[in-house]
Amino acid sequence: MSSPYSAEKQVAVTAVRRACALTSAVFNKLVKNETLTKGDKSPVTVGDYSAQAVVNTILSRAFPADPIVGEEDADEVRQESGEILRNRIIELANETLTADLGPGEMAEWGLGPGQERSPEELMDAIDRGSDQGGRVGRRWTLDPIDGTKGFLRGGQYAVCLALIVDGEVVLGVIGCPNLPVNNAEPDGPKGCIFVAVKGQGAEQTTLSGANPTPLVIPPVVPGTLNFLESVEAAHADLAFNNRVSELLNVTRAPTQMDSQAKYCCLARGDGGVYLRMPTRAGYKEKIWDHAPGLVLIQECGGVVTDSRGQPLDFGLGRTLGENYGVIGAGKDVHAQVLAAVQKARAEEKAKV
């Protein structure tokens, strides 16, 4: 008898692996070899749309009844003014879908030679990401390029896919094409996929699926704690993080990187605390930015809550609603970090 969600895991890993190959190709073809004007995001747009087209095509063939919560819709590229963009997206998506079948991949998922999709089919696949979320039923969340600025500079980004059932994250797959396989060898082989299934643990593999390694967050050795945080000051309150570090007597500099690669580093012990506090009032976190990371950390023996100590709620729609901030850490230090965060917040309120 197969494990729960074994078919979903196989499909999700395939979808993320193919999307990682596509986004790497976009970087090599469009970012490295084209002169980008400042602020030009067209390679990210091409990568986002084409990766979403690929992942949604695979999901819709394997699980046609499952809705998808995604970041993009195809309105922009359906317009006449989007023709050049649309043609690139179609070409890249079909290249990725029609590549030879790899281990564990199935032709009935819309993959392999001769499986080209029409432009309209690919636009429709992108539009499948419009589900509004909710408390009941199955739904996938997808962020095809999480960490767009990291992607553009050749740094960290991630392809992030999760399955939510009745508001609970049960499966998460995160592909990190630029993350070193071993953090101790930053110039060594790069490209990892992280997979977690509720109740079944978590593992890291190479992009090809080789060398599966079970993941458990190691206990924090005194004096080695440090923070995993965003590169972009607009994405997290880094000054607040610094105050929390002071309260915890953290002396190591934070590790800054874009995307849910931070969750992956936490899962394998490359940093002790994931801390993301909002930079503006009223900001609501998107579910696709945290769903796969949450189940990954939980299955590695860690804890993820908001800054009030409340569990993240994935049943409210496309956002986490009133959850304020996100704290992820090993079980041995999460309570200390939460207390420091709450003390720092109290200090801020006292100043007002």
Secondary structure, DSSP 8 states (H G I E B T S, - for coil): ---TTHHHHHHHHHHHHHHHHHHHHHIIIIISSS---TT--HHHHHHHHHHHHHHHHHHHHH-TT--EEES--SHHHHSGGGHHHHHHHHHHHHHHHTS---TT--GGGT-STT----HHHHHHHHHTTB----SSSEEEEEEEEE-HHHHHTTS--EEEEEEEETTEEEEEEEEEEEEESSTT-TTS-EEEEEEEETTTEEEEEETTS-S-EE-------TT---EEE-S-TTTS-HHHHHHHHHHTT--S--EE-SSTHHHHHHHTTS-SEEEE--SSTT---BGGGTHHHHHHHHHTTEEEE-TTS-----SSSSB-TT--SEEEEETTTHHHHHHHHHHHHHHHHHH-
